[in-house]
Amino acid sequence: MSLQTLLNDLGGAGKKAGRSRQQRLYDLLRRAILDGVLPQGWNLPGSREMAREYGLSRNTVIYAYELLRAEGFVLSDRRGTRVATLTLAAPQESTGDGTEPLKLSVRGQHMGLERHGGEHLPFAAGVPDVNLFPWRQWFKHLEHAWKSAGARHLAYAPIGGERRLREAIAMQLGITRGISCTADQVLVTSGAQTAIDVCGRLLADQGDVAWIEAPGYPSARAILGASGLKLVDVPVDAHGMAASPALWRRHPPKLILVTPSHQYPMGGVMPLEHRMELLGHAQRHQSWIVEDDYDSDLQHSGAVIPAIQSLATQSAVVYVGTFSKSLYPGLRIGYLVLPAWISKRFSEAVQLLFTPGQALEQLALARFMESGDLARHLRHMRGVYRERQQCMREQLEQQFGDRVRILGGKAGVHLTCVFAPGTDDVAIARKAAALGVTARPLSGYGSQGVNRTTIPGLVLGYGVADAQQICQLIPRLRQAYDDVIHP
Ligand SMILES: Cc1ncc(COP(=O)(O)O)c(C=O)c1O
């Protein structure tokens, strides 16, 4: 490419908003040097000649040359200005010398969730209805937090979180989950994902066995796997995690991640006697239980079984909660409740791994809880979700009959339908996405390796779809299903 062609771009494609002519000339020359278009040692025209030849002001040229010189791209001396000798990195994708471009780590290559439709589309799983979020009340508390804020609130939040929020959470858990804990035992995190992550890193060591539910929460699998734990799939039944005596003997776990109140995504609720059994086994095998209670505040009706953590306060149980379902996922506030004997050491150890922020959101949330606004919002949303779930069940039964088994319990924001073995749920999800419906294939919730757990089905959220949409869209899902089964 000649200098002329290069500089033609100065007024054309190279014209970027907010960049002066001088800066654009500098940008073009710098890019041309880095791409090897202007070869090393090549003499640039003198500033006067360059200005005359290419219709630029001399100051523009001097400015660009001076900047290139200061950054080391060109050298200037008595003989003029020439391109410096630089060891340029070859672009990774075109090394051309047979070496492979760098890839993700092996762990990274095995991670990833194929997306079938966006999180905003109807039936996106696990997303609450943010259209019904109480904006006005939230804004009032947030405004109050900002108005009474000092400079310290713009720094990192205190380790463990804002005291006032930790107290509000401890108080709420006592009322709603039978958990008796102090604010010192509550550690505020960036959502449940961070809570699970720090548990994996601080309660178990690389190579230790971690039990996870299969099917289970894909992020938890990825997070614990990324900590170097040896994951062992535990099957689930209508009562949630169902570990056989043989599994306890063969693969005793250091850490057990379990969703006992509403197994994700199959919906099983672990009865009290199973919870006690799990506690007993865990105690004998010196295993930590991490209890992910992600949506128990959205139980649609009936009494909620006490959290495992509340059954044995002296046991090695860490409770995980989140405001992602009850308020909004973008808030990124979750928490851990640690056993009293370990909370101080855990908080000290966590400091280098995770520094919390959002002090003002935390304060607003504390006030939101104290004022009763959260309880009111949850009461309203439970009713909304109960009706939507009912509607979705009826529609699925009508459209699919005995082609699906509908699971999901009576809580939260999703239902799961299970197809006959061998059904290609990924193909159905793809077809559904093309028809404007997000439906996550259930096979993606099991392990992805050789021993892939493949229960085909779809996980369907009703957080983003109201009753009218559900009635309109379940027939499309049936169409997607038919297109795959009878192409
Ligand atoms: C089983 C389970 N646990 C936890 C979470 C929430 O995680 P976070 O608080 O990081 O949004 C989800 C969200 O989808 C979930 O499905």
The ligand as a Gaussian input file, in Angstrom:
#p B3LYP/6-31G(d) Opt

LIG

0 1
 C      -29.551000     -23.218000      41.540000
 C      -29.178000     -21.770000      41.501000
 N      -28.433000     -21.264000      42.469000
 C      -28.119000     -19.953000      42.482000
 C      -28.540000     -19.115000      41.485000
 C      -28.313000     -17.622000      41.561000
 O      -27.058000     -17.223000      41.414000
 P      -26.691000     -15.679000      41.550000
 O      -27.079000     -15.207000      42.923000
 O      -25.219000     -15.698000      41.370000
 O      -27.436000     -14.932000      40.491000
 C      -29.254000     -19.603000      40.425000
 C      -29.613000     -18.700000      39.317000
 O      -30.081000     -19.025000      38.296000
 C      -29.603000     -20.958000      40.442000
 O      -30.338000     -21.455000      39.447000

